Amino acid sequence: MAQLTKRGLIAAVVCSDNFMKLGTAQAKVFGVPDLPLLKIRHPLGGLTMDKVRERAAVALPQLIKVVREKQS
């Protein structure tokens, strides 16, 4: 995602709440401190499809907001 962002493309990372701090630190390390992190509830792995859909329903409005802000 860092490379996409550096090339001027709109990019974001889905990150569970337990890993937000790590995601923020890694974005800084890779030179994109403003990389949007789409926060979802932990965990993501091992979930039923219904639970994954719930996480996606939380991430999607965040992604739409990121895209709209970047297009402005």
HTML snippet that shows the backbone in 3Dmol.js (N, CA, C, O; Angstrom):
<script src="https://3Dmol.org/build/3Dmol-min.js"></script>
<div id="view" style="width:600px;height:400px;position:relative"></div>
<script>
const pdb = `
ATOM      1  N   MET A   1       0.812  -1.185   0.000  1.00  0.00           N
ATOM      2  CA  MET A   1       0.000   0.000   0.000  1.00  0.00           C
ATOM      3  C   MET A   1       0.858   1.253   0.000  1.00  0.00           C
ATOM      4  O   MET A   1       0.492   2.266  -0.596  1.00  0.00           O
ATOM      5  N   ALA A   2       1.985   1.181   0.661  1.00  0.00           N
ATOM      6  CA  ALA A   2       2.866   2.342   0.711  1.00  0.00           C
ATOM      7  C   ALA A   2       3.297   2.744  -0.686  1.00  0.00           C
ATOM      8  O   ALA A   2       3.301   3.931  -1.013  1.00  0.00           O
ATOM      9  N   GLN A   3       3.660   1.778  -1.513  1.00  0.00           N
ATOM     10  CA  GLN A   3       4.099   2.085  -2.873  1.00  0.00           C
ATOM     11  C   GLN A   3       2.960   2.675  -3.696  1.00  0.00           C
ATOM     12  O   GLN A   3       3.184   3.598  -4.479  1.00  0.00           O
ATOM     13  N   LEU A   4       1.759   2.167  -3.536  1.00  0.00           N
ATOM     14  CA  LEU A   4       0.614   2.714  -4.257  1.00  0.00           C
ATOM     15  C   LEU A   4       0.377   4.161  -3.861  1.00  0.00           C
ATOM     16  O   LEU A   4       0.155   5.022  -4.713  1.00  0.00           O
ATOM     17  N   THR A   5       0.427   4.422  -2.563  1.00  0.00           N
ATOM     18  CA  THR A   5       0.230   5.778  -2.063  1.00  0.00           C
ATOM     19  C   THR A   5       1.312   6.703  -2.590  1.00  0.00           C
ATOM     20  O   THR A   5       1.019   7.823  -3.008  1.00  0.00           O
ATOM     21  N   LYS A   6       2.552   6.252  -2.575  1.00  0.00           N
ATOM     22  CA  LYS A   6       3.661   7.072  -3.072  1.00  0.00           C
ATOM     23  C   LYS A   6       3.520   7.375  -4.556  1.00  0.00           C
ATOM     24  O   LYS A   6       4.049   8.380  -5.031  1.00  0.00           O
ATOM     25  N   ARG A   7       2.817   6.523  -5.295  1.00  0.00           N
ATOM     26  CA  ARG A   7       2.588   6.744  -6.722  1.00  0.00           C
ATOM     27  C   ARG A   7       1.364   7.612  -6.979  1.00  0.00           C
ATOM     28  O   ARG A   7       1.006   7.866  -8.129  1.00  0.00           O
ATOM     29  N   GLY A   8       0.729   8.064  -5.912  1.00  0.00           N
ATOM     30  CA  GLY A   8      -0.413   8.952  -6.057  1.00  0.00           C
ATOM     31  C   GLY A   8      -1.754   8.258  -6.164  1.00  0.00           C
ATOM     32  O   GLY A   8      -2.765   8.908  -6.433  1.00  0.00           O
ATOM     33  N   LEU A   9      -1.785   6.958  -5.960  1.00  0.00           N
ATOM     34  CA  LEU A   9      -3.048   6.227  -6.008  1.00  0.00           C
ATOM     35  C   LEU A   9      -3.716   6.248  -4.640  1.00  0.00           C
ATOM     36  O   LEU A   9      -3.053   6.386  -3.611  1.00  0.00           O
ATOM     37  N   ILE A  10      -5.011   6.111  -4.645  1.00  0.00           N
ATOM     38  CA  ILE A  10      -5.752   6.054  -3.384  1.00  0.00           C
ATOM     39  C   ILE A  10      -5.619   4.650  -2.824  1.00  0.00           C
ATOM     40  O   ILE A  10      -5.948   3.669  -3.492  1.00  0.00           O
ATOM     41  N   ALA A  11      -5.139   4.560  -1.601  1.00  0.00           N
ATOM     42  CA  ALA A  11      -4.951   3.261  -0.957  1.00  0.00           C
ATOM     43  C   ALA A  11      -5.275   3.387   0.525  1.00  0.00           C
ATOM     44  O   ALA A  11      -5.170   4.461   1.116  1.00  0.00           O
ATOM     45  N   ALA A  12      -5.668   2.270   1.102  1.00  0.00           N
ATOM     46  CA  ALA A  12      -5.948   2.204   2.535  1.00  0.00           C
ATOM     47  C   ALA A  12      -5.694   0.772   2.983  1.00  0.00           C
ATOM     48  O   ALA A  12      -5.659  -0.152   2.170  1.00  0.00           O
ATOM     49  N   VAL A  13      -5.521   0.605   4.279  1.00  0.00           N
ATOM     50  CA  VAL A  13      -5.274  -0.716   4.846  1.00  0.00           C
ATOM     51  C   VAL A  13      -6.369  -1.017   5.867  1.00  0.00           C
ATOM     52  O   VAL A  13      -6.679  -0.190   6.725  1.00  0.00           O
ATOM     53  N   VAL A  14      -6.945  -2.205   5.760  1.00  0.00           N
ATOM     54  CA  VAL A  14      -7.896  -2.656   6.770  1.00  0.00           C
ATOM     55  C   VAL A  14      -7.084  -3.157   7.955  1.00  0.00           C
ATOM     56  O   VAL A  14      -6.205  -4.006   7.804  1.00  0.00           O
ATOM     57  N   CYS A  15      -7.384  -2.627   9.129  1.00  0.00           N
ATOM     58  CA  CYS A  15      -6.575  -2.929  10.313  1.00  0.00           C
ATOM     59  C   CYS A  15      -7.511  -3.165  11.497  1.00  0.00           C
ATOM     60  O   CYS A  15      -8.375  -2.338  11.790  1.00  0.00           O
ATOM     61  N   SER A  16      -7.333  -4.293  12.168  1.00  0.00           N
ATOM     62  CA  SER A  16      -8.185  -4.540  13.334  1.00  0.00           C
ATOM     63  C   SER A  16      -7.725  -3.670  14.502  1.00  0.00           C
ATOM     64  O   SER A  16      -6.562  -3.278  14.587  1.00  0.00           O
ATOM     65  N   ASP A  17      -8.656  -3.383  15.385  1.00  0.00           N
ATOM     66  CA  ASP A  17      -8.378  -2.451  16.480  1.00  0.00           C
ATOM     67  C   ASP A  17      -7.157  -2.845  17.314  1.00  0.00           C
ATOM     68  O   ASP A  17      -6.452  -1.970  17.818  1.00  0.00           O
ATOM     69  N   ASN A  18      -6.898  -4.128  17.466  1.00  0.00           N
ATOM     70  CA  ASN A  18      -5.722  -4.559  18.230  1.00  0.00           C
ATOM     71  C   ASN A  18      -4.405  -4.175  17.575  1.00  0.00           C
ATOM     72  O   ASN A  18      -3.371  -4.135  18.241  1.00  0.00           O
ATOM     73  N   PHE A  19      -4.432  -3.894  16.284  1.00  0.00           N
ATOM     74  CA  PHE A  19      -3.203  -3.620  15.540  1.00  0.00           C
ATOM     75  C   PHE A  19      -3.108  -2.200  15.006  1.00  0.00           C
ATOM     76  O   PHE A  19      -2.247  -1.920  14.172  1.00  0.00           O
ATOM     77  N   MET A  20      -3.962  -1.300  15.460  1.00  0.00           N
ATOM     78  CA  MET A  20      -3.931   0.083  14.977  1.00  0.00           C
ATOM     79  C   MET A  20      -2.600   0.767  15.282  1.00  0.00           C
ATOM     80  O   MET A  20      -2.050   1.473  14.438  1.00  0.00           O
ATOM     81  N   LYS A  21      -2.095   0.556  16.473  1.00  0.00           N
ATOM     82  CA  LYS A  21      -0.829   1.171  16.857  1.00  0.00           C
ATOM     83  C   LYS A  21       0.296   0.680  15.940  1.00  0.00           C
ATOM     84  O   LYS A  21       1.113   1.474  15.473  1.00  0.00           O
ATOM     85  N   LEU A  22       0.331  -0.616  15.690  1.00  0.00           N
ATOM     86  CA  LEU A  22       1.331  -1.196  14.803  1.00  0.00           C
ATOM     87  C   LEU A  22       1.148  -0.675  13.379  1.00  0.00           C
ATOM     88  O   LEU A  22       2.126  -0.340  12.710  1.00  0.00           O
ATOM     89  N   GLY A  23      -0.085  -0.607  12.917  1.00  0.00           N
ATOM     90  CA  GLY A  23      -0.356  -0.099  11.573  1.00  0.00           C
ATOM     91  C   GLY A  23       0.131   1.325  11.397  1.00  0.00           C
ATOM     92  O   GLY A  23       0.724   1.660  10.371  1.00  0.00           O
ATOM     93  N   THR A  24      -0.114   2.159  12.384  1.00  0.00           N
ATOM     94  CA  THR A  24       0.347   3.547  12.342  1.00  0.00           C
ATOM     95  C   THR A  24       1.867   3.615  12.313  1.00  0.00           C
ATOM     96  O   THR A  24       2.445   4.382  11.544  1.00  0.00           O
ATOM     97  N   ALA A  25       2.512   2.813  13.151  1.00  0.00           N
ATOM     98  CA  ALA A  25       3.977   2.787  13.186  1.00  0.00           C
ATOM     99  C   ALA A  25       4.550   2.302  11.859  1.00  0.00           C
ATOM    100  O   ALA A  25       5.519   2.874  11.361  1.00  0.00           O
ATOM    101  N   GLN A  26       3.967   1.262  11.285  1.00  0.00           N
ATOM    102  CA  GLN A  26       4.473   0.727  10.022  1.00  0.00           C
ATOM    103  C   GLN A  26       4.273   1.721   8.880  1.00  0.00           C
ATOM    104  O   GLN A  26       5.133   1.838   8.007  1.00  0.00           O
ATOM    105  N   ALA A  27       3.165   2.425   8.879  1.00  0.00           N
ATOM    106  CA  ALA A  27       2.945   3.443   7.850  1.00  0.00           C
ATOM    107  C   ALA A  27       4.060   4.491   7.905  1.00  0.00           C
ATOM    108  O   ALA A  27       4.569   4.914   6.867  1.00  0.00           O
ATOM    109  N   LYS A  28       4.435   4.905   9.109  1.00  0.00           N
ATOM    110  CA  LYS A  28       5.528   5.871   9.263  1.00  0.00           C
ATOM    111  C   LYS A  28       6.840   5.289   8.775  1.00  0.00           C
ATOM    112  O   LYS A  28       7.591   5.963   8.069  1.00  0.00           O
ATOM    113  N   VAL A  29       7.131   4.041   9.142  1.00  0.00           N
ATOM    114  CA  VAL A  29       8.371   3.379   8.735  1.00  0.00           C
ATOM    115  C   VAL A  29       8.477   3.323   7.214  1.00  0.00           C
ATOM    116  O   VAL A  29       9.555   3.518   6.653  1.00  0.00           O
ATOM    117  N   PHE A  30       7.352   3.056   6.551  1.00  0.00           N
ATOM    118  CA  PHE A  30       7.357   2.933   5.091  1.00  0.00           C
ATOM    119  C   PHE A  30       7.194   4.271   4.382  1.00  0.00           C
ATOM    120  O   PHE A  30       7.047   4.314   3.161  1.00  0.00           O
ATOM    121  N   GLY A  31       7.220   5.357   5.137  1.00  0.00           N
ATOM    122  CA  GLY A  31       7.227   6.685   4.538  1.00  0.00           C
ATOM    123  C   GLY A  31       5.870   7.227   4.113  1.00  0.00           C
ATOM    124  O   GLY A  31       5.800   8.162   3.315  1.00  0.00           O
ATOM    125  N   VAL A  32       4.810   6.661   4.628  1.00  0.00           N
ATOM    126  CA  VAL A  32       3.464   7.162   4.325  1.00  0.00           C
ATOM    127  C   VAL A  32       2.662   7.323   5.616  1.00  0.00           C
ATOM    128  O   VAL A  32       1.690   6.605   5.848  1.00  0.00           O
ATOM    129  N   PRO A  33       3.083   8.276   6.453  1.00  0.00           N
ATOM    130  CA  PRO A  33       2.437   8.418   7.763  1.00  0.00           C
ATOM    131  C   PRO A  33       0.956   8.760   7.688  1.00  0.00           C
ATOM    132  O   PRO A  33       0.228   8.585   8.666  1.00  0.00           O
ATOM    133  N   ASP A  34       0.508   9.244   6.539  1.00  0.00           N
ATOM    134  CA  ASP A  34      -0.905   9.584   6.394  1.00  0.00           C
ATOM    135  C   ASP A  34      -1.715   8.471   5.722  1.00  0.00           C
ATOM    136  O   ASP A  34      -2.855   8.697   5.316  1.00  0.00           O
ATOM    137  N   LEU A  35      -1.139   7.277   5.603  1.00  0.00           N
ATOM    138  CA  LEU A  35      -1.844   6.147   5.015  1.00  0.00           C
ATOM    139  C   LEU A  35      -3.097   5.859   5.839  1.00  0.00           C
ATOM    140  O   LEU A  35      -3.002   5.609   7.041  1.00  0.00           O
ATOM    141  N   PRO A  36      -4.257   5.891   5.212  1.00  0.00           N
ATOM    142  CA  PRO A  36      -5.489   5.639   5.967  1.00  0.00           C
ATOM    143  C   PRO A  36      -5.570   4.182   6.451  1.00  0.00           C
ATOM    144  O   PRO A  36      -5.298   3.246   5.700  1.00  0.00           O
ATOM    145  N   LEU A  37      -5.945   4.023   7.702  1.00  0.00           N
ATOM    146  CA  LEU A  37      -6.184   2.707   8.279  1.00  0.00           C
ATOM    147  C   LEU A  37      -7.685   2.586   8.531  1.00  0.00           C
ATOM    148  O   LEU A  37      -8.271   3.395   9.251  1.00  0.00           O
ATOM    149  N   LEU A  38      -8.292   1.577   7.938  1.00  0.00           N
ATOM    150  CA  LEU A  38      -9.718   1.342   8.109  1.00  0.00           C
ATOM    151  C   LEU A  38      -9.891   0.414   9.304  1.00  0.00           C
ATOM    152  O   LEU A  38      -9.567  -0.772   9.237  1.00  0.00           O
ATOM    153  N   LYS A  39     -10.401   0.963  10.385  1.00  0.00           N
ATOM    154  CA  LYS A  39     -10.456   0.232  11.655  1.00  0.00           C
ATOM    155  C   LYS A  39     -11.672  -0.686  11.734  1.00  0.00           C
ATOM    156  O   LYS A  39     -12.817  -0.260  11.576  1.00  0.00           O
ATOM    157  N   ILE A  40     -11.381  -1.962  11.985  1.00  0.00           N
ATOM    158  CA  ILE A  40     -12.436  -2.949  12.219  1.00  0.00           C
ATOM    159  C   ILE A  40     -12.175  -3.628  13.561  1.00  0.00           C
ATOM    160  O   ILE A  40     -11.093  -3.501  14.134  1.00  0.00           O
ATOM    161  N   ARG A  41     -13.166  -4.339  14.043  1.00  0.00           N
ATOM    162  CA  ARG A  41     -13.029  -5.078  15.302  1.00  0.00           C
ATOM    163  C   ARG A  41     -12.161  -6.318  15.091  1.00  0.00           C
ATOM    164  O   ARG A  41     -12.243  -6.971  14.051  1.00  0.00           O
ATOM    165  N   HIS A  42     -11.346  -6.630  16.063  1.00  0.00           N
ATOM    166  CA  HIS A  42     -10.490  -7.817  16.045  1.00  0.00           C
ATOM    167  C   HIS A  42     -11.305  -9.008  16.544  1.00  0.00           C
ATOM    168  O   HIS A  42     -12.134  -8.830  17.436  1.00  0.00           O
ATOM    169  N   PRO A  43     -11.113 -10.177  16.025  1.00  0.00           N
ATOM    170  CA  PRO A  43     -10.199 -10.594  14.966  1.00  0.00           C
ATOM    171  C   PRO A  43     -10.895 -10.575  13.607  1.00  0.00           C
ATOM    172  O   PRO A  43     -12.098 -10.329  13.518  1.00  0.00           O
ATOM    173  N   LEU A  44     -10.128 -10.837  12.557  1.00  0.00           N
ATOM    174  CA  LEU A  44     -10.706 -11.020  11.229  1.00  0.00           C
ATOM    175  C   LEU A  44     -10.591 -12.485  10.821  1.00  0.00           C
ATOM    176  O   LEU A  44     -11.497 -13.034  10.195  1.00  0.00           O
ATOM    177  N   GLY A  45      -9.486 -13.107  11.174  1.00  0.00           N
ATOM    178  CA  GLY A  45      -9.285 -14.508  10.810  1.00  0.00           C
ATOM    179  C   GLY A  45     -10.199 -15.447  11.577  1.00  0.00           C
ATOM    180  O   GLY A  45     -10.543 -15.202  12.733  1.00  0.00           O
ATOM    181  N   GLY A  46     -10.585 -16.528  10.910  1.00  0.00           N
ATOM    182  CA  GLY A  46     -11.372 -17.568  11.554  1.00  0.00           C
ATOM    183  C   GLY A  46     -12.834 -17.234  11.753  1.00  0.00           C
ATOM    184  O   GLY A  46     -13.526 -17.920  12.506  1.00  0.00           O
ATOM    185  N   LEU A  47     -13.316 -16.202  11.097  1.00  0.00           N
ATOM    186  CA  LEU A  47     -14.715 -15.800  11.265  1.00  0.00           C
ATOM    187  C   LEU A  47     -15.616 -16.436  10.217  1.00  0.00           C
ATOM    188  O   LEU A  47     -15.165 -16.835   9.143  1.00  0.00           O
ATOM    189  N   THR A  48     -16.877 -16.521  10.545  1.00  0.00           N
ATOM    190  CA  THR A  48     -17.866 -16.950   9.558  1.00  0.00           C
ATOM    191  C   THR A  48     -18.022 -15.830   8.528  1.00  0.00           C
ATOM    192  O   THR A  48     -17.636 -14.689   8.779  1.00  0.00           O
ATOM    193  N   MET A  49     -18.581 -16.159   7.388  1.00  0.00           N
ATOM    194  CA  MET A  49     -18.797 -15.141   6.356  1.00  0.00           C
ATOM    195  C   MET A  49     -19.715 -14.034   6.853  1.00  0.00           C
ATOM    196  O   MET A  49     -19.540 -12.878   6.468  1.00  0.00           O
ATOM    197  N   ASP A  50     -20.678 -14.355   7.690  1.00  0.00           N
ATOM    198  CA  ASP A  50     -21.555 -13.311   8.230  1.00  0.00           C
ATOM    199  C   ASP A  50     -20.767 -12.306   9.074  1.00  0.00           C
ATOM    200  O   ASP A  50     -21.007 -11.101   9.000  1.00  0.00           O
ATOM    201  N   LYS A  51     -19.835 -12.807   9.866  1.00  0.00           N
ATOM    202  CA  LYS A  51     -19.004 -11.920  10.687  1.00  0.00           C
ATOM    203  C   LYS A  51     -18.063 -11.099   9.815  1.00  0.00           C
ATOM    204  O   LYS A  51     -17.813  -9.928  10.103  1.00  0.00           O
ATOM    205  N   VAL A  52     -17.545 -11.699   8.763  1.00  0.00           N
ATOM    206  CA  VAL A  52     -16.676 -10.961   7.823  1.00  0.00           C
ATOM    207  C   VAL A  52     -17.494  -9.840   7.169  1.00  0.00           C
ATOM    208  O   VAL A  52     -17.009  -8.718   7.022  1.00  0.00           O
ATOM    209  N   ARG A  53     -18.711 -10.144   6.786  1.00  0.00           N
ATOM    210  CA  ARG A  53     -19.583  -9.119   6.197  1.00  0.00           C
ATOM    211  C   ARG A  53     -19.826  -7.975   7.183  1.00  0.00           C
ATOM    212  O   ARG A  53     -19.869  -6.810   6.788  1.00  0.00           O
ATOM    213  N   GLU A  54     -19.983  -8.306   8.453  1.00  0.00           N
ATOM    214  CA  GLU A  54     -20.154  -7.263   9.476  1.00  0.00           C
ATOM    215  C   GLU A  54     -18.931  -6.350   9.526  1.00  0.00           C
ATOM    216  O   GLU A  54     -19.056  -5.129   9.611  1.00  0.00           O
ATOM    217  N   ARG A  55     -17.742  -6.964   9.470  1.00  0.00           N
ATOM    218  CA  ARG A  55     -16.510  -6.166   9.484  1.00  0.00           C
ATOM    219  C   ARG A  55     -16.433  -5.296   8.231  1.00  0.00           C
ATOM    220  O   ARG A  55     -16.039  -4.131   8.301  1.00  0.00           O
ATOM    221  N   ALA A  56     -16.809  -5.863   7.093  1.00  0.00           N
ATOM    222  CA  ALA A  56     -16.788  -5.116   5.835  1.00  0.00           C
ATOM    223  C   ALA A  56     -17.765  -3.943   5.884  1.00  0.00           C
ATOM    224  O   ALA A  56     -17.476  -2.866   5.362  1.00  0.00           O
ATOM    225  N   ALA A  57     -18.907  -4.154   6.502  1.00  0.00           N
ATOM    226  CA  ALA A  57     -19.903  -3.085   6.615  1.00  0.00           C
ATOM    227  C   ALA A  57     -19.381  -1.924   7.450  1.00  0.00           C
ATOM    228  O   ALA A  57     -19.809  -0.785   7.263  1.00  0.00           O
ATOM    229  N   VAL A  58     -18.468  -2.200   8.362  1.00  0.00           N
ATOM    230  CA  VAL A  58     -17.838  -1.148   9.169  1.00  0.00           C
ATOM    231  C   VAL A  58     -16.736  -0.453   8.366  1.00  0.00           C
ATOM    232  O   VAL A  58     -16.575   0.764   8.453  1.00  0.00           O
ATOM    233  N   ALA A  59     -15.981  -1.226   7.586  1.00  0.00           N
ATOM    234  CA  ALA A  59     -14.850  -0.672   6.826  1.00  0.00           C
ATOM    235  C   ALA A  59     -15.305   0.139   5.616  1.00  0.00           C
ATOM    236  O   ALA A  59     -14.665   1.135   5.277  1.00  0.00           O
ATOM    237  N   LEU A  60     -16.379  -0.257   4.966  1.00  0.00           N
ATOM    238  CA  LEU A  60     -16.791   0.385   3.724  1.00  0.00           C
ATOM    239  C   LEU A  60     -17.058   1.883   3.857  1.00  0.00           C
ATOM    240  O   LEU A  60     -16.556   2.645   3.032  1.00  0.00           O
ATOM    241  N   PRO A  61     -17.814   2.343   4.841  1.00  0.00           N
ATOM    242  CA  PRO A  61     -18.015   3.796   4.958  1.00  0.00           C
ATOM    243  C   PRO A  61     -16.700   4.547   5.185  1.00  0.00           C
ATOM    244  O   PRO A  61     -16.536   5.677   4.724  1.00  0.00           O
ATOM    245  N   GLN A  62     -15.770   3.914   5.896  1.00  0.00           N
ATOM    246  CA  GLN A  62     -14.467   4.541   6.104  1.00  0.00           C
ATOM    247  C   GLN A  62     -13.723   4.677   4.776  1.00  0.00           C
ATOM    248  O   GLN A  62     -13.096   5.701   4.508  1.00  0.00           O
ATOM    249  N   LEU A  63     -13.800   3.638   3.953  1.00  0.00           N
ATOM    250  CA  LEU A  63     -13.149   3.662   2.643  1.00  0.00           C
ATOM    251  C   LEU A  63     -13.776   4.725   1.746  1.00  0.00           C
ATOM    252  O   LEU A  63     -13.063   5.457   1.061  1.00  0.00           O
ATOM    253  N   ILE A  64     -15.080   4.810   1.747  1.00  0.00           N
ATOM    254  CA  ILE A  64     -15.760   5.827   0.938  1.00  0.00           C
ATOM    255  C   ILE A  64     -15.320   7.222   1.356  1.00  0.00           C
ATOM    256  O   ILE A  64     -15.097   8.089   0.511  1.00  0.00           O
ATOM    257  N   LYS A  65     -15.196   7.435   2.657  1.00  0.00           N
ATOM    258  CA  LYS A  65     -14.737   8.734   3.166  1.00  0.00           C
ATOM    259  C   LYS A  65     -13.319   9.038   2.678  1.00  0.00           C
ATOM    260  O   LYS A  65     -13.035  10.159   2.256  1.00  0.00           O
ATOM    261  N   VAL A  66     -12.442   8.054   2.735  1.00  0.00           N
ATOM    262  CA  VAL A  66     -11.056   8.231   2.268  1.00  0.00           C
ATOM    263  C   VAL A  66     -11.037   8.605   0.791  1.00  0.00           C
ATOM    264  O   VAL A  66     -10.339   9.538   0.393  1.00  0.00           O
ATOM    265  N   VAL A  67     -11.796   7.884  -0.016  1.00  0.00           N
ATOM    266  CA  VAL A  67     -11.822   8.153  -1.458  1.00  0.00           C
ATOM    267  C   VAL A  67     -12.347   9.556  -1.729  1.00  0.00           C
ATOM    268  O   VAL A  67     -11.777  10.285  -2.540  1.00  0.00           O
ATOM    269  N   ARG A  68     -13.405   9.929  -1.072  1.00  0.00           N
ATOM    270  CA  ARG A  68     -13.976  11.275  -1.277  1.00  0.00           C
ATOM    271  C   ARG A  68     -12.998  12.363  -0.873  1.00  0.00           C
ATOM    272  O   ARG A  68     -12.860  13.366  -1.573  1.00  0.00           O
ATOM    273  N   GLU A  69     -12.319  12.174   0.251  1.00  0.00           N
ATOM    274  CA  GLU A  69     -11.355  13.181   0.705  1.00  0.00           C
ATOM    275  C   GLU A  69     -10.172  13.293  -0.267  1.00  0.00           C
ATOM    276  O   GLU A  69      -9.692  14.396  -0.529  1.00  0.00           O
ATOM    277  N   LYS A  70      -9.709  12.173  -0.793  1.00  0.00           N
ATOM    278  CA  LYS A  70      -8.568  12.175  -1.697  1.00  0.00           C
ATOM    279  C   LYS A  70      -8.931  12.762  -3.055  1.00  0.00           C
ATOM    280  O   LYS A  70      -8.065  13.309  -3.737  1.00  0.00           O
ATOM    281  N   GLN A  71     -10.189  12.659  -3.458  1.00  0.00           N
ATOM    282  CA  GLN A  71     -10.617  13.194  -4.734  1.00  0.00           C
ATOM    283  C   GLN A  71     -10.848  14.697  -4.679  1.00  0.00           C
ATOM    284  O   GLN A  71     -10.901  15.352  -5.720  1.00  0.00           O
ATOM    285  N   SER A  72     -10.983  15.242  -3.499  1.00  0.00           N
ATOM    286  CA  SER A  72     -11.245  16.681  -3.348  1.00  0.00           C
ATOM    287  C   SER A  72     -10.026  17.506  -3.612  1.00  0.00           C
ATOM    288  O   SER A  72     -10.080  18.733  -3.527  1.00  0.00           O
TER     289      SER A  72
END
`;
const viewer = $3Dmol.createViewer("view");
viewer.addModel(pdb, "pdb");
viewer.setStyle({}, {cartoon: {color: "spectrum"}});
viewer.zoomTo();
viewer.render();
</script>
